[in-house]
Amino acid sequence: MTQFGKIKSYDSSMGTGSITPEAGGDALRFKKADLQQEGQVPKVDQRFSYETSEVDGGRKSAVNLQHQQG
């Protein structure tokens, strides 16, 4: 199920970041490889759509992130 959120943080040297869900809840981690637009560096407060995936024994992370215009 597609969800929406805004980038909370992104560390380009580590290639990891977090996104805050619009629907509420804890921020979800994501990796550079989960960004659909290659070469794009996400900026704080940019809106992205994403899906969730369970990793590391049930912890959720954001995957398939796509920047939303506007």
N, C-alpha and C positions, 0 to 999 in steps of 0.2 A: 504494500500500500504506500503510495507516494505521500510524503509529508513535506512541510515547509519550515524553514527556520532561517536565522541570521547567524553569520559567522561571528563567533565570540572571540576567537584568537586563531592565529596561524603562525607557526615557526618555520620559515622557509629553509633554514639550515638543517632542521630535523625532518621536514616534510610531513609534519603532523599538525593538527589543529582541533578545534572544537566548534560545534554548532549548537545554538540554543533553539529548541523546538518552539514554533509559534503556539502550539497547543498547550504549552507548559511542560514542566518536568525538568529533569537534570540535563545539562549539556552533554552531547554525545561526541566522542572522539572520532576523528577520521584521518586517513592517510592520503598523501599526495596521489597515490595510485587510484584512489576512489573518486577523484575529480574527472569528469567526463570531457571537459575542454582542456586538452593538453596544452601545456605552456602557460596556462592562466594561473596567476597567483591570487588566491582569494583575499579580499580585504575585509576588515572588521565592519560589520553591519550590512554587508552584501547579503541579499536574499537568495537562497538556494533551495531547490527541491532535492529530496533524498529519500532513500529507503533505509530500513534498519536491518542489521544482521547481528546474530549472536556470535560473540567471539570469547575466547578465554574463559570457558566454563559458564557461559550464560550472560556475560556482560554484553550490553548492546553497543554497537557502533554505527555510524552513518556510512552508507555506501551509495554509489551511483549519484554523486552530487552533480547537479546541473544548475548553472547560474540562471537566475530569473531576471529578465530585463524589467526596468521600471521600478 
